[in-house]
Amino acid sequence: MKPQHALLICGLLVAAQWLPAQNPRLQAPQSIAAGDGFSIQCGGSGKASLYILGINQVLKREIDLGQTVSFAPGALHNAGHYLVILKSSDSLDKSELDVTAAKSPSDLSFLAKPSRLSVGIRDGITGAVYVFDSYQNLITTPVPVTFQLSNPAGASQTRLVQTRNGAAFTSMDSTQQQGADKFVARAGDVASTRIVGQVPGDPCGIKMAAKPSGQQVRLETEPLRDCSGNAVPDGTIVTFTETYQGAQTTVDVPLKRGIAQVDMPAHNGAMLSAASGVVLGNQIRWEGQ
């Protein structure tokens, strides 16, 4: 905006503060939806300038008084409060106009956290949606938003939430099956999708067997699974412990192909055990064979 225009508008705003909100010469709608066409009746005779002033938008028309001034759809598209000023050579009139967001959603800002988590966590996934019209105005009137979380097998959870001040929130349980779940938010005909990776949880139990291996004893777990039956991923650490005559030996072994194994000294009467995280497995008392 040119400096001289900015000074003129500032002067008009200051002068308009002392004018009544409505004037018979100037008849404008009190409210329109963003993007709607509208008209303003300007009474009198002669030439005048018509200004519509808002925080993010300014319109100006040179008009003949006594006519209806029409504005095409899209002329005002930023939601907010506007001041309408009619300035002629001998008068200054004002009115006020509110532009509200369009009612139909056109865009969603969808945030989903976390992007990766373990299976079977209650309220472990959160989703937040902000609803906008086609002009990127936040729609503050209540809008129903459907949240749906589904896993590759087709099982799904659904929540229906009304927006409040343009936003809707929900929490979902992570499902019982590992994989890439689709988290979809939908308002009207508009949808937005996020992918939430769900990985196996901690082992639900550890079963270990022991057998001779030369001069040592070989410890080997059965395939590890979480409490939902998902295979625990390779690389998960299993700690093997041997306790003998007050001394303790531990070895950390990563899972390979779902199992962990290690060779340890074969002491008669030694106590052998395995653990992963906070999960303990069975204990074996080794007796020479």
N, C-alpha and C positions, 0 to 999 in steps of 0.2 A: 504494500500500500504506500502511495506517495506521501511525503511528509505533510503537504498542504491538505490532502484528503484526511489524514489522521487528525490534524488540528481541527478541521471542520467538524468531524464526527465527535471529537471530544467536546467541542463547543455545543453541539446539538444535545449531547447527553447531559451536560450541565444545565442547559436551559430547560430541557424536558423534565428535570426533577421537580420543577415547581408547577408543572401543568397537571390538570386532572387526568385520571387514567383513561376516561372516555370523553369523546367530543362528537357532537352530531355531525360534524363535517367529515369525520374519519370513522368508518365502520369496518372493522377487521374481525375475523373469527377469533375466538378466545383460544382455541386449541386445534391443531391438526396433527396427523401422523406424519412422520418423516417420509418425504418423497411424494406426498399427496399434492395435487394441484389445488389452488385456492384463489380467491379473489378478494379485493378490498375496494369498498365504495368510498370515493373521495368527492365530497360535495363542494359547491361553490362554482366560481368561474375564474378563468385566467390560467396562467401557467404555475406549476409547482414542482417541487422535488419530493419524491417519496423514498424514504429510507427504511430498511428493515435491518436492525442491528442486533447481533448476537455475539457470544464470546468467540465462536469459531467461524462465523459467516456474516457477511455484510452484503446486502443488495441495495441498489439504487436505481430508480426510474425517474426520468423526466416525463411529466404527464400533463394532460389538460384536465383541469378540475371539472367536476360534474359527470365524470365517467367512472365506470367500474374497471379497475386494473386487475387483469388476470395474470396469474403466475402458473407456468406449466409444471406438470409433475416432475419432481426431482429438483426444483428450484431451491427449496429448503430441505436439507437432508440431515443436518446435524441436530440431534435432540438437545433441547435447552429452552431457556427463557429469552424471548426477543422483545425489543422495543421497536414499535412502528411509529415513525415521525413523518408528518406532512408539513413541509416548509414552503410557504409562498412568500411573496414580497412583503406582505403585511400581517402574516400570522404564522403561528407554529402550534401544531396540534400533535397529540400522541395517543397511542393505544398500546396494548400489550398482547403478546401472542406466545403461547407455549407450543413447542414442537415435541411430541412424544415419539418414542421408538415405535416402529411398525410392529404389529401384533404377530406376524408370521416369522418364526425363526429361519435364519438363512445361514448361520454359521455357529459352530460350537467350539469353544476353547476347552478341551478335555485333558485333565491331568490325572494320571494314574500312578500310584506308588505302592510298593516298590516294583521295579521291572523284573525282579527275580526273587523268589522266596521258596521256602520249604513247603511241602504239601501239608494239608491238615491243620492250618493255623486259623483259629477263629478270629474273624474280623481283621485278618492280616493284610487285606488289600483295600485301599481307599481310593475313591474316585471323586473328582470335583469337576463340575461343568459350569461354564459361564455362557449364557445364551445371547446372541447378537442378531440384529436384523441385517438386511442387505447393505446398509450403510455403515455397519460396524457400530451401531448404537446398542448399548446394553439394554435388553428388554427387562424392565423392572416389574412388570405385571406378572402374576403367577403363570408359569408354563409347566405342564407335566413333562418330566424327563424319565425315560425308561433306561435303567442300567441292566445289562445282561452279561454274565460271565459264563463262558462255556468251554469245556475241555474237548480234546480231539475225539473222544468217544461219544460226544453229543449231550452229555449231562450238563445242565445249566442252572444258574441261579438268576432270579430276576427281582429287581426292586423298582417301584414306581415312586418318584419323589417330585413334589411341587417346588419350583424355584422360589426363592425368597430374596428380594432385591437383586434379582438377576442370576443367582447362583443356586446350585443344588449339590448336595453331598451324600455319599453313602459309603458303607463298609461291606465287604464281601469276605466269606471264608475262602481260603485257598482250598482247592479241590483235593481229592484223595489220590489222584492219578498224576504222575509226572508228565510233563510235556509243555507245549506252548499253548496257553489258553487265550481266547479272544475276549477282550473286555470292550463292550460296545455301549456307547451312550447315544440315545436317540431322542430328539425333540421334533415333533411334527414329521416332516419328510426329510429331515437332516440327521445324519448319523456320523459318528466319529469312532474309530477303532484303535485300540492299543493292544499290544501283545504282552502278556505277563508270563514269564518262564517259571514253571514250577518244578522243583527238583526234589529228589527223595529226602526224607528226614533222617534223623539219626537211626542207627540200627536199633531194632526193637528187641533183639536178643542175640547172643553169640553162643554158638555151639562149637566146641573144639574137641578134636580127637588127638590122641598121642600114640606113636608107634616107634619102634626102634629104627635107628638110621645109623648103622655102623656102631661107633662108640658113643653116639649121641642119641637124643630123643627128638623126633620130628613132631612138631605141633602144627596142626592145620585146622582152619575153621571151615565150617560149611558156608555156602554162599550167603552173604549178609543181605538182609532185606529190612526195610523200615516197617512200621506198624501197619501200613496200608498195603504191604506186599510189593512195593517198588524196590528194585534192586539198588543197593547202595553203590554209588559210583566208585570206579577204580580210583586209587589215590588216597582214599580214606584211610587214616592211620589206625592200625590195631596194635595195641601194646601187649606184648607177651611178658609174663613175669614168672621167674623161678625163685622160690624161697627154700633155702637149705641151710640148716644149722645156724640160723639167725642172720645169714647173709642173703641179700636179695639182688638178683640180676634182671634187668629189663631190656627188652629189644623192641623198637618201633618198626613196624613193617607196613608198607602201603598195600592196599588191596590190588590184586592183579586178577583180572577175569572173575571178579566177585569174591575171591578167597584170599586169605593171607596164610603164609606158612613160614616156619623158621626151625632151624636145628639148634638145640640147646644141650648143655652138659647133662648126661644121664646119671644123676645121683639118686641112689636108692632112698626113698622116703621124702624126696623133694615134692613141694607143692607147686603145681603149674596152673596158671590162670591166664585169661585174656580179657582185654577191655578195649572199648572205643568210646572216647568222650566220657560220659557219665554212665555208660552202659557196661555192666559186668557180665562176663560169660561164666560157664561152668568151671569148677576147679577139678583138677585131676591130681591124685597122689601117685607119684611114679614109683613102681616097684620093678626091680631088674627082671628081665625076661630072658 
